[in-house]
């Protein structure tokens, strides 16, 4: 078995003939080959963590990659149910876990269940503790404006969110709060009132995470038997070759992966 010290870059077999900044089938094939090779290395124990670059889901679909995202790809690769992994955005001051991920808003809302919130909250609590937060304080978002205003704007909070918060308190012995009003809870967390926030759907959590700390936030997949991180941004093809792209989020992803491996 080969051994490596520190991070190294995976070289996928192939040849890129297109210009940088333009998506292509050959580029998508290289990305898919790199993903497959990372799984092989993780399974063999040659590496303990993987940090992915962003991919074009549109072009990956053209080469047979039929997953909503890399989170779901690694879940299947390691025989973990998609409902048992959590997509998280971890930044220096704002940490967010998603109850649902890459779904249309309609499907995310109609399909939301208490068990998804419990899973996301449990994974966020475990990750925060691994990162040194001994007694995390975690807020859970409501689904509707003002967390439903006592049922005036919908009954989802009482039917779905409140039971999940009660279950999390019982199962984890962690301080969970909610349902909290989504329009204010992220600022409260940013100011230090909470160590993390459970968001109920993709944009509810990612918009504030990227708005408040785009350059230092890291995408983390919790629930896998291995550590998997990636930067919080997309492919940004339009920036290629212009000297404008920043490495901050990718660098933060490598550093966070190292911390999580040490604390595993």
Backbone torsions as a table, in degrees:
resi	resn	phi	psi	omega
1	UNK	NA	133.2	175.9
2	UNK	-74.1	151.4	174.9
3	UNK	-125.9	146.6	-178.6
4	UNK	-128.7	146.6	174.6
5	UNK	-114.6	121.2	-179.2
6	UNK	78.3	178.1	-178.5
7	UNK	-71.8	149.4	172.7
8	UNK	-140.4	159.2	-177.6
9	UNK	-95.7	134.4	-178.7
10	UNK	-81.8	130.1	177.9
11	UNK	-103.7	112.6	177.2
12	UNK	-84.9	144.4	-179.6
13	UNK	-76.1	127.8	179.4
14	UNK	156.1	177.7	-178.9
15	UNK	-137.8	122.5	-179.7
16	UNK	-91.6	116.9	-176.4
17	UNK	-103.3	-10.6	-177.0
18	UNK	-87.7	164.1	178.5
19	UNK	-72.7	144.0	174.5
20	UNK	-58.7	144.8	179.6
21	UNK	92.4	-2.7	179.0
22	UNK	-121.7	121.2	177.1
23	UNK	-65.1	148.4	-177.5
24	UNK	-154.4	163.2	177.1
25	UNK	-65.5	-39.2	-179.6
26	UNK	-65.8	-38.2	176.8
27	UNK	-65.4	-39.8	178.2
28	UNK	-65.3	-39.0	178.7
29	UNK	-64.8	-39.4	177.2
30	UNK	-63.4	-42.0	178.8
31	UNK	-62.9	-42.2	178.7
32	UNK	-65.4	-40.3	178.5
33	UNK	-62.6	-38.8	178.8
34	UNK	-65.8	-40.1	177.5
35	UNK	-62.5	-45.8	179.8
36	UNK	-63.0	-40.6	179.8
37	UNK	-67.0	-36.2	178.6
38	UNK	-63.9	-37.4	177.6
39	UNK	-64.6	-42.6	179.2
40	UNK	-60.7	-45.3	-179.1
41	UNK	-66.4	-37.7	178.2
42	UNK	-67.1	-43.8	-179.9
43	UNK	-64.1	-35.9	-178.0
44	UNK	-77.0	-14.2	-177.8
45	UNK	85.2	5.4	179.9
46	UNK	-70.4	-26.9	173.8
47	UNK	-130.9	156.3	-178.6
48	UNK	-109.3	-10.3	-178.3
49	UNK	-153.7	157.8	175.5
50	UNK	-132.5	139.1	173.3
51	UNK	-118.1	113.8	-177.6
52	UNK	-91.4	148.3	166.0
53	UNK	-83.3	168.3	177.3
54	UNK	-70.2	152.9	177.9
55	UNK	-124.9	158.1	172.6
56	UNK	-90.1	107.8	-178.3
57	UNK	-63.4	-33.1	178.2
58	UNK	-61.8	-49.5	-176.8
59	UNK	-76.8	-30.7	175.6
60	UNK	-64.0	-35.2	177.5
61	UNK	-62.4	-27.2	-179.7
62	UNK	-75.8	-12.5	178.6
63	UNK	-115.3	23.7	173.3
64	UNK	90.3	11.8	179.0
65	UNK	-93.2	92.3	-173.1
66	UNK	-103.8	60.1	176.5
67	UNK	-124.5	148.0	176.6
68	UNK	-60.9	-29.5	-179.7
69	UNK	-170.4	-178.2	-179.1
70	UNK	-70.0	-28.0	176.1
71	UNK	-54.8	-49.4	-177.5
72	UNK	-71.2	-31.2	177.2
73	UNK	-61.4	-48.7	-178.4
74	UNK	-70.2	-31.2	176.5
75	UNK	-60.6	-47.7	179.5
76	UNK	-67.1	-39.5	-178.5
77	UNK	-60.1	-33.0	-178.6
78	UNK	-106.8	19.2	173.7
79	UNK	55.7	42.4	175.1
80	UNK	-110.0	132.5	179.2
81	UNK	-61.8	142.4	-178.8
82	UNK	-58.0	-30.9	179.6
83	UNK	-76.1	-6.1	-178.2
84	UNK	-103.4	3.5	175.5
85	UNK	-114.4	155.9	-177.3
86	UNK	-130.4	132.1	173.3
87	UNK	-87.3	125.7	-179.3
88	UNK	-127.2	151.4	173.5
89	UNK	-117.8	113.0	-174.7
90	UNK	-110.6	115.4	176.8
91	UNK	-119.5	176.7	-179.4
92	UNK	-61.0	-33.7	-176.2
93	UNK	-123.8	-17.9	-179.1
94	UNK	-127.8	122.8	178.4
95	UNK	-123.2	126.7	-172.9
96	UNK	-129.2	134.5	173.2
97	UNK	-115.3	142.0	-177.2
98	UNK	-104.0	130.2	175.5
99	UNK	-72.8	-35.2	174.7
100	UNK	-129.4	158.5	-174.6
101	UNK	-120.9	-107.4	-170.7
102	UNK	-88.4	79.2	177.6
103	UNK	-133.2	158.0	170.4
104	UNK	-63.5	154.4	-179.1
105	UNK	-58.7	-39.3	180.0
106	UNK	-61.2	-46.8	-179.8
107	UNK	-67.2	-38.5	-179.6
108	UNK	-63.4	-43.4	-178.2
109	UNK	-70.2	-47.0	-177.4
110	UNK	-69.5	-27.9	-176.9
111	UNK	-96.4	1.1	-176.7
112	UNK	-64.8	132.2	179.0
113	UNK	-132.0	156.7	179.8
114	UNK	-58.9	-37.4	-176.5
115	UNK	-62.9	-29.9	177.5
116	UNK	-69.0	-39.0	178.1
117	UNK	-67.6	-40.8	178.7
118	UNK	-62.0	-45.0	179.4
119	UNK	-61.6	-46.4	180.0
120	UNK	-63.9	-41.9	179.6
121	UNK	-65.3	-40.9	179.0
122	UNK	-63.9	-44.6	179.9
123	UNK	-65.3	-39.0	179.5
124	UNK	-65.6	-42.6	178.9
125	UNK	-61.6	-44.0	-180.0
126	UNK	-63.9	-41.8	-179.3
127	UNK	-66.7	-43.5	178.6
128	UNK	-61.3	-39.9	178.7
129	UNK	-66.6	-36.9	176.1
130	UNK	-64.7	-28.5	-179.5
131	UNK	-90.3	7.9	173.0
132	UNK	101.0	3.1	176.8
133	UNK	-88.5	99.3	-171.8
134	UNK	-67.2	-42.0	-177.9
135	UNK	-124.9	79.9	-175.9
136	UNK	-65.3	145.7	171.0
137	UNK	-113.7	115.2	-171.6
138	UNK	-122.5	129.1	177.4
139	UNK	-97.8	145.0	176.5
140	UNK	-114.9	125.1	-178.7
141	UNK	-68.9	149.6	164.8
142	UNK	-80.3	168.1	-180.0
143	UNK	-90.9	-38.0	-174.0
144	UNK	-98.8	166.4	176.8
145	UNK	-53.2	135.9	178.9
146	UNK	58.5	28.2	-178.6
147	UNK	56.3	34.3	174.0
148	UNK	90.4	-13.7	-178.7
149	UNK	50.3	51.1	176.7
150	UNK	65.4	28.4	178.7
151	UNK	99.5	-7.0	-178.7
152	UNK	-66.2	-34.7	-178.0
153	UNK	-107.9	21.2	179.3
154	UNK	131.0	155.6	-177.3
155	UNK	-102.8	11.7	-175.9
156	UNK	-63.8	-35.3	-178.8
157	UNK	-62.8	-44.9	-179.1
158	UNK	-72.7	-35.4	-175.9
159	UNK	-81.4	-34.0	-170.8
160	UNK	-117.8	-50.1	-171.3
161	UNK	-76.7	-48.4	-177.9
162	UNK	-58.9	-45.3	176.7
163	UNK	-60.4	-35.0	179.1
164	UNK	-66.9	-41.9	179.4
165	UNK	-63.5	-42.5	178.2
166	UNK	-62.4	-41.8	179.2
167	UNK	-65.6	-39.9	178.5
168	UNK	-63.7	-42.4	178.0
169	UNK	-61.0	-39.4	-177.7
170	UNK	-71.7	-42.4	-173.3
171	UNK	-81.9	-31.1	-171.4
172	UNK	-108.4	-18.4	-174.8
173	UNK	60.4	24.6	178.0
174	UNK	-103.0	151.1	180.0
175	UNK	-77.1	102.2	175.9
176	UNK	-106.4	140.7	-178.8
177	UNK	-126.5	143.4	176.5
178	UNK	142.5	176.4	3.6
179	UNK	-71.0	134.5	-180.0
180	UNK	-101.8	150.9	179.9
181	UNK	-63.8	120.9	-175.5
182	UNK	-62.2	-25.8	-175.7
183	UNK	-76.3	-10.1	-178.0
184	UNK	-125.1	-20.5	-169.4
185	UNK	-66.7	-32.3	-177.7
186	UNK	-71.5	-36.3	175.1
187	UNK	-65.8	-39.7	178.3
188	UNK	-61.8	-41.1	177.5
189	UNK	-67.2	-41.3	178.8
190	UNK	-59.4	-34.0	-179.3
191	UNK	-84.1	-4.1	173.8
192	UNK	105.9	-0.1	-179.5
193	UNK	-68.0	-34.8	178.9
194	UNK	-124.5	150.4	176.7
195	UNK	-87.1	-18.2	-179.8
196	UNK	-164.4	164.4	-179.1
197	UNK	-134.2	135.8	171.4
198	UNK	-96.4	116.2	176.4
199	UNK	-97.2	152.0	-172.6
200	UNK	-93.2	-20.3	176.5
201	UNK	-148.5	166.9	-168.8
202	UNK	-49.5	-62.2	-172.8
203	UNK	-72.2	-24.2	176.4
204	UNK	-59.9	-35.9	-178.6
205	UNK	-94.5	-37.0	-172.9
206	UNK	-80.4	-29.4	178.5
207	UNK	-61.2	-52.3	178.1
208	UNK	-65.8	-36.1	-179.6
209	UNK	-62.0	-44.6	-178.6
210	UNK	-77.1	-31.3	178.9
211	UNK	-68.1	-42.4	-173.5
212	UNK	-83.8	-30.4	-175.1
213	UNK	-153.1	58.2	-174.5
214	UNK	-60.8	-40.5	-171.1
215	UNK	-75.8	-20.4	-173.8
216	UNK	-119.2	4.6	-177.2
217	UNK	-87.3	144.9	-175.9
218	UNK	-125.5	137.1	173.6
219	UNK	-84.0	122.9	-179.6
220	UNK	-123.0	134.2	173.9
221	UNK	-98.8	114.4	178.1
222	UNK	-97.8	150.0	179.0
223	UNK	102.9	-5.5	176.6
224	UNK	-89.1	158.5	175.0
225	UNK	-77.4	-1.3	179.5
226	UNK	-129.4	168.4	177.5
227	UNK	-91.3	128.4	178.6
228	UNK	-135.2	123.0	-179.9
229	UNK	-132.4	163.0	173.6
230	UNK	-159.1	161.7	175.3
231	UNK	-65.0	164.5	-174.7
232	UNK	-89.7	6.0	-175.2
233	UNK	-113.6	172.6	179.6
234	UNK	-91.4	-162.2	-173.6
235	UNK	-69.2	-32.5	179.0
236	UNK	50.1	49.3	179.9
237	UNK	-54.6	-33.9	-175.6
238	UNK	-65.0	-17.7	-179.2
239	UNK	-90.8	-10.5	-174.5
240	UNK	-59.5	131.6	175.3
241	UNK	76.7	6.3	-177.0
242	UNK	-105.8	-3.4	-179.9
243	UNK	70.6	21.0	-177.4
244	UNK	-107.7	-17.6	-177.9
245	UNK	-68.4	141.5	-179.4
246	UNK	-110.5	140.2	-177.5
247	UNK	-88.9	2.0	-168.5
248	UNK	-54.6	-51.0	-175.7
249	UNK	-67.5	-37.6	178.3
250	UNK	-66.7	-42.2	177.0
251	UNK	-61.3	-42.7	178.3
252	UNK	-63.2	-34.9	179.2
253	UNK	-66.0	-42.1	177.8
254	UNK	-63.4	-43.9	-179.2
255	UNK	-65.5	-41.9	-179.8
256	UNK	-67.9	-38.6	177.2
257	UNK	-58.6	-41.8	177.9
258	UNK	-62.6	-41.3	178.3
259	UNK	-64.1	-42.2	-178.2
260	UNK	-68.2	-35.2	176.7
261	UNK	-63.4	-43.8	-178.6
262	UNK	-65.3	-30.5	-176.4
263	UNK	-97.0	4.1	-175.9
264	UNK	-70.2	NA	NA
